[in-house]
Amino acid sequence: MNKKILIVEDEFIVADDLQLTLQQAGYYVCGIAASVIEARDIIQKRKPDLILLDIHLKGKLNGIELAKELRAQNIAFVYLSANSNQQILEAAKATEPYGFLVKPFREKDLLVTIDIAFYRHEHSLEARWHKELQLQKELAAIQQTSGAWQQKMMDTAKALQAYIPFDCLAGKLKNTEGKYYNAFAFLRAGFDEYQVIGLQELSVISGEKEERISAILDDVRNEIVAAYYNGEEYKKLAATNPLKALFVKTFDYSSNLEFPLTAANGSAFSLCFFRRAEEGFTNEHVNWLFHLQQPLTAILSSIPIAQKPVAISMNYQQEKAPGASQIKGIIGSSSSLLNILDMVAQVAPVDTSVLLLGESGTGKEKIADCIHQLSPRKYHSLIKINCAALPPTLIESELFGHEKGAFTGASDKRIGKFELAEGGTIFLDEIGEMPIELQVKLLRVLQEREIERIGGRQPIKVNVRVIAATNRNLEKEMAEGRFRLDLYYRLNVFPLTLPSLRERREDIKELATHFAEKFCKKFSKAFTGISNNMLTQMEGYAWPGNIRELENIVEQSVIMNDGKSALTLRQPLFATSAINNTIYQSSPANPAIKTIDDIKRLQRQTEMDHISSVLLKTKGRIRGKDGAAELLNEKPTTLESRMAKLGIKKEDFQ
């Protein structure tokens, strides 16, 4: 049966051309809609497999609004658009489309995009099915355990975390008499670490008296429908709900998801998920919970009758948090990092290609290591190759190998990296640097699971998982013709954007301590701590080089340290808030306002200090891997020009 495609396009000529092209290619066009209202009707009646969706449509609703509904219904869609502003494009990207075509487009681009969209959709459904099956098994196992109810709920929280991210999971339990509620919460402290929060703990953290919190719990209303609240919507809700207001005030949460359950004996139970992210929850998270309603209810019903009074009264001891994180080599417990680790745990067991995005120095190679080690392929090789470090003339031979005599100098047969990684994983770092002519051959590997050595006469089947990484904007690279659209969507099945160090400042102290202990051991020095001044400066610094730069600065501090006093910085770092802090300096007795000239001098000086600190770290090296230009995300020529204007000489740092 031909796959059904719905065209949602309000320009008749464009829609007619699309229909003709698709029918000639063997697809069945099940309808053409000019508005969201028409599209909804056709979707309900015809059940299309994929939708070509124009962003700008007739009527009040646009394509992005319909895309949100399609995402919730698990229907694949590809955007069609003419020129759109950045705000529209960002909103479209947030709906996670399966492809994007900019008008006017070629027939070949259309068919390739549709082919990739079906490929991605099938793999995403397979991954979702695998995840749901795994979670069902985990919850069923929890139900069968004979442990205390607190441990059952803790295990349930851990199982749900990978699929419904949260910073806190609270449980509200109503006794069978229906007189009042009591509650507990699991506060996430690390990848696999949770702090149990009961009435006493919440009182200590919030500063509210236990009697006051008990009164709030007594008055809390019974949740009867599943719903989520993000950003401003959640703030409005918290203004009328004392319990939610308490959580906002105490933990600074910005989104909430409520899911009510009823146990076999009639006890009412509600799971309340909280996140600091303003757009923390979606319809997809609610759908996950509906699919899991039966095993979750079974767990609640499995609490022995003898433990019910304990559950209601919350008279239990805080459990000790588990030990070290299950993901080795990753330091930190910030919300942005933990969300990435949750996704790593999800994607690792399946063979889906992974694309790691993010600034240089954010730890993409470490994450690739984690994915491999958590996968069934961990007993085979993880082969790493930096696409930027090899000349274009050698990279094909490096990846795919060559036969003896294939070219001048090929005196022996060479086995390529893909063959060496058989059964395991290959990590292609800096994939954005790969020559475009070689991207075609890599696409064939991903599609056909086979390679061909240079000079070879027949293809060789390979069983390899591909993890790619780049700090480039691949969408921009595609627009400028340097990266193939079809390869991008093959790799982009499961993208992970790693947070910069600026986005996880709460991890700086832990990272700095880790590196300090590492280098003290390396240089046989005693670790005597990190000075408060050094920590303050590090937590306010912009970190253009991210974790790599932090590691280098800590290493310098350890080298310069005498082993008797706390670590200090060799050279002061420029705090990102320094300008704001010095524009207006005042005291009740002596107010002082900076002039415009003062600010210009300060900006020039801070720019000089910042560039100098990076040059100090690279020992005056500007170009190449880990050079100052890369760390500052500037072209070498631009940086050299700026240095000349500021009077900075690289020789002073060599």
WOURQUI-V775174 format. One record per helix or strand of 3 or more residues. SS is the DSSP state (hx for helix, st for strand). FROM is the first residue (numbers start at 1). TO is the last residue. If there is no record, write none. Layout:
SS FROM TO
SS FROM TO
This chain:
st 4 8
hx 12 24
st 28 33
hx 36 46
st 50 54
hx 63 73
st 76 81
hx 86 94
st 100 102
hx 107 144
hx 149 161
st 168 174
st 181 190
st 193 197
hx 199 206
hx 210 219
st 227 230
hx 232 240
hx 242 251
st 255 262
st 268 275
hx 283 291
hx 293 301
hx 305 313
hx 335 348
st 354 357
hx 364 373
hx 376 379
st 382 386
hx 392 400
hx 417 420
st 425 429
hx 431 433
hx 436 448
st 465 470
hx 474 479
hx 485 491
st 494 497
hx 501 522
hx 532 540
hx 546 560
hx 578 583
hx 596 618
hx 628 631
hx 636 646
hx 650 653
